[in-house]
Structures are given as C-alpha cells and as structure tokens.
Amino acid sequence: MASQQQQQAVGPMSQAALQQNASMQQQQQDFDPVHRFKMLIPQLKESLQNLMKIAAMNLAHNTSIDNGIKSSDTPVQRFDKSLEEFYALCDQVELCLRLAHECLSQSIDSAKHSPNLVPTATKPDTVQTESMSYAQYLSMIKSQISCAKDIHNALLECSKKIAGKGQPQVII
C-alpha cells in the first residue's frame, strides 16, 4: 500500500519534471534563429497562399463590377490586412536570418581569435590534441589585452585631439 502511494507520488513529480524539461527545450529552440526560421516558413507559405487567394477573389470581384454583372455592395476580404500579415512574417524571417548570420560570424570570430581550448583541471586525462597549454593560453590573453589597451589609448588620443580643436586658441 505504501509503495503504491510512493509510486503515485513519484509519477506526478516525474511527469512535472518531464514537462519542465520539455518546456525548457522548447524555449531553447525558440531562441535558435535557424529553428525559428524553419517554423516560420510554413506560416509564410500559408500566408502567401492566402494573400494570392484574396487577391484573385478581389480581382474577380472588381472585374465583375466593371463588367456590370455585380454591384459593389457585397463585402470582400481585405487585401491590405493579408498583405500586412505576409510582410510581418517576412520581417520575422529576415530577422531570424540576420540573427543566424550574426551568430555564425561571432562563432567564426571566436574560433579565429581563440582557436584552441585549454584543458580543464578536472579532466586532465581527456587532453585533446588541438588544445593549447596554459602558458600558451596566457600569452594569447596577454596579447589580446595589449591590443585592447593600444586601441583604448589610440581612442583617448583621438578624443583629446578632437576636444583640443573645439576649444578656441587664445593668442597673447
């Protein structure tokens, strides 16, 4: 009897954990621009089909009005609303593609400026062949810091020169 109650208590907890895990995976996929793009394409296709259908119906309706077959009293679907929906989806697709491109370029830059990993101290037995030693890592970081300081100093000099040109020079 007690074991059945424990199983029943564990069952809802494990289901809640599974639902939470599934919702976390869904949230992670929502942030993935490629996955979001793949989800938007069918919606975009459906929106385009709807847009073309409404355009064809409006064209046929206007043609029948021009030919004197129908009066203009019959309601027609709004073309501008469906066009606005289509453009909104196009904008979302564009944003997803731009975000994916930006993520890719950041990944490439990251690999370019820090190409090799430093092995962790917790797993020294799993040293990878492409990893760098800690001394190599330190020298790379020092060179990056030096470069950042040089850029900072150059920007400071430029800002001082610009500020100096803005002040009127007094001749005594």
N, C-alpha and C positions, 0 to 999 in steps of 0.2 A: 504494500500500500504506500509506504513512504517512498519507495523507489519510483513508483508511478507518478507521485506528486513531484519528485525531483525531475523526472523526465519531462513532465508537463511544464515545469518552471523553466527548465533549460531550453525547451523548444521555442517558446516565445522570445527568450533572450537571444538565441542564435538566429531566429528569424529577423529580429530587430537589428542584430549585427550585420546580417546579410543585406538587409535593406539599406542600412547606413553605408556599407561598403559599396553597394550598387549606386547610391546617390552620389558618393564621393567620386566614383569613376565617371558618372555622368557629368559632374561639374568639371572634372579634369578634361573630359572630351569637349565640353562647351568652350573651354579656353583654347583648345587646339584649333588654330585657324584652318588647317587642312581638313580636319573633321567637320568643322562648321561649314566650310565651303562645300564639302560633299553632301551635307544635309540641305544646303540652300539650292543646289542645282535642280532637284526635282520640283521644289517650290517655284523656282524661276521658270522652269519649263511649263508648269501648270498655269502660272500667271501669264506667260506669253500666249499659251493656247486660249485662255480666257480673253485676253486682250484682242487677239485676232478674231475670235468668235463675235465679240461685241462690236468690233469694227465692221465685220461683214454684215451683221444684223443692222447696224446703223446705216451702212451704205445702202443696203437693200430697202430699208425704210425710207430713206431720203430719195432714192430713185423712184419708189412708188409714189411718193408725194409729188415729185417733179413731173411724173407722167400723169398725175391726176387720178390715180387709182385709189389712194388712201388720203384721209385727212391727217392733219398734224396733231390731232387730239390724243392719239394713242401714245402711252408712255413708252419710252425706250430706255435701255440701260445706259448709264453714264459712262462714256468712253474715258473722260478725264480721270475718274476715280480708278479705273482699272489700269490706266497708264501710270498714274501716280504710284499704285501698288507695285507695278513692274519696275519702275525706276527706283523705288525704295529697296527692292530686292537686289537690283543691280548695284546699288550703292553698298549694300551689305557684302555682296560678293567681292566688290572692288576692295573694300576694307579688309576682308579676310585675306585676299591675295597680297595686298600691301603688307599686312602684318606677317604673313608667312615669308615673304621676301625679306623683310627686316630681320626676322628670326634667323633665317638662313644666313644672311650677311653677318649677323652678330656671331653666329656659330663658326663661320669661316674665319672671321677676325680673331675669335677666341682661339681657334686651333692654330692660327698663324702666329699669334703672339705668345702662346703658351702651349706649344705642340705636344709636350710630353708630360705625363703625370708623375708626381712624386709618390713613391710607395709609402703606404701608411705604416705607422709603427705597430699597429695591432696585427697586421698580417705580413710579417717580413718574409714568410715562406712563399708568398704569391707574388714575388717581384716579377714584373713584366719586362720583357726585353726592350720595349720602347720607352720605359720610364727613365727619368733622369735622377741623378744623385741629389742629395740635399744641398751639397755645395754648388752644384750647377744651378739648382733652383734659386739659391740665394744670390748668385751672381746675376742671373736673369732679372730677378726682382730689383736688385740694386741698379742695374742699367735702366730699368723702366722708371724707377724713382728719379734717377738722374735726368732722364729725358723729360719727365714731368716737371722737374724743377727748372730745367732750361726753358721750357715753354712758359712756365709761370713767370720767370724773370724777364723773358722777352716781352710778354704781355704787359708787365709792370712798366718796363722802359717805354713801350709804345704809349701807354696811358699817360705817363709823365710828360712825354713829348707833346701829346695832344693837349694836355692840360696847360703846358707851358706856352703853346701857341695861342691859346684862347685868352691869356692874360695880356693886357696892354703893356708894352715896354715903355718905361719912363726914362727919358734921356736927360741927364743932368748936365 
